[in-house]
Amino acid sequence: MPPSPADVSSGFRRAYLDYAQLTAQLETWARTYPDLVRVRSLAKTPEGRDVWLAVIGPEPDRVRPAVWVDGNLHAAELAGSSCALAIAEDALRLHVEPHTLDLPTPLIERLREVLFYVVPRISPDGAEAVLTTGRTVRSVPRDERVERGRPRWLVGDIDGDGLALAMRVQDPGGELVEAPELPGLLVERTLEDEGPFYKLYPEGTIEHFDGKTIPSPFFLGDNPIDLNRNFPWSWAPSHEQAGAGAFPASEPEARGIVEFATKHPEIFAWLDFHTFGGVLIRPLGHAPDAKMNQEDLAVFRQVEAWMTEHTGYPTVSGYEEFLYEPDKPLRGDLTDYAYNQRGAIAYVIELWDLFKRLGMERPPKFAQLYERVTRKDLVKLAWWDRDENARRAFPAWRPFEHPQLGRVEIGGVDPRIGIWNPPPHELPALCATQAEVFLRVAALAPRLRIGRIKREPLPGTLTRVEIEVINDGYLGSYGLPSAKALDFNEPVYATAQAERCELVDPGRAHQVLGHLDGWGHGLHTGQNLPAYPGTRGTTHAAWATYLVRGQGVLDLRVGSCRAGFVTARISL
Ligand SMILES: [Zn+2]
């Protein structure tokens, strides 16, 4: 009996793992469950770390429907790693101890046939920089730009405590002031405030400083890449899309993912974990729902229903509610790539519902929450930080003599835990509820199987063999309906090989059967109203027919690169 996954857990459901701990967890799984877990590297980062992919499920090389989960593409968004690992662990439990999962039997049976691809940390260099130094990194802590002439902030530890946090400088023109309710907490200045006022900078130094002019900090200032703008679908260069990188998939982390996904058209669902908001963001990212494939939209409504039931998170369209600038869709993001180019049920989860905790009302468009945090909300946040987050987000300021700016104060704001990520005690529930939803999404898989086999003896030594091929999964053999249009999404075909007998027409050994519908159709499609009773006909099944001369065996392989393959050995 293999041990329970709980016995070999490194504790990722309650803590944020560093690279060594995360690697050790994956290696432990691969060692403990060699038939169920395979770990491989998708890419080597410039700092020499691996972007790990864990493949969970028996016979990982047998092509069959698969799902993808990733997290921590944004360096500070560590909770995504924990939730991705939790889903990997639950996928493991499907095979090791299925009775411990709170899932109905038909779901467990279905899920045991699905392969899970889990990439818990897309940006190991970025996450490590954030974990060990606290410095701001959007995705990756590197800057390979050639242009070096403009003065800018270089973030780093300058007071020698190992951390690179925030720096404040008193300035009569400062935009911020201390909240009277909570000394140390900087809030937006109003006309009524008396001061002192502050400017806020990252801890660090200024490159090309002229001794007078301080450049404005920019979140991509010394780490220009946002991996979530580096993917090939609808990519645009960085003068149009900040963070884009030099060209699509220019970064090894993105490149490794794109190369793997290209070789794995069987991925029909794709979950990308981020950590800030408490919301599910689904396609489309570039156009309103009215322009979306309505059958796809119905499937996403099913995902939405599960998300509401299990997590309470709202579901929004990227375009309708998550554009940071109106009418300016994000370019090159990962789930746009996964949905539009790989045909997956792709969505983002922003894990930490901080706004809801602060009691903020949901504005007409979800993304407006990020803009609408008021001075009062911030004070509430700081109280919460003191009472429930061990003062992690707003540590004290400490005076320091800065080599360029003179007297400053360092510390003050550390958004890693409390703002970007939930405190560790909130993690277990997030891991559990997200896994509950995603396992249901994974159970939407198409499933091909061989149905009836008819043998009809004909005059001479001929036999007509008819083989029924059925898809009894939720989704069609094509996955999402819109994915039918993708070039790689070939129809189901059958290939027969005769052993000790022969095909009358060898040219019919290979037969294209076409796509097979599933039984599912999403939600709110009117199927429940029996005004005009009726369903689809047998659009989920097809027959392959062979004329065989002699007695022997017909070896049959049926499927597609998307739906996977099933085989049969038919004796004649
Ligand atoms: Zn993010």
Boltz pocket constraint, residues with backbone or C-beta under 6 A from the ligand:
constraints:
  - pocket:
      binder: B
      contacts: [[A, 74], [A, 77], [A, 273], [A, 274], [A, 275]]
      max_distance: 6.0
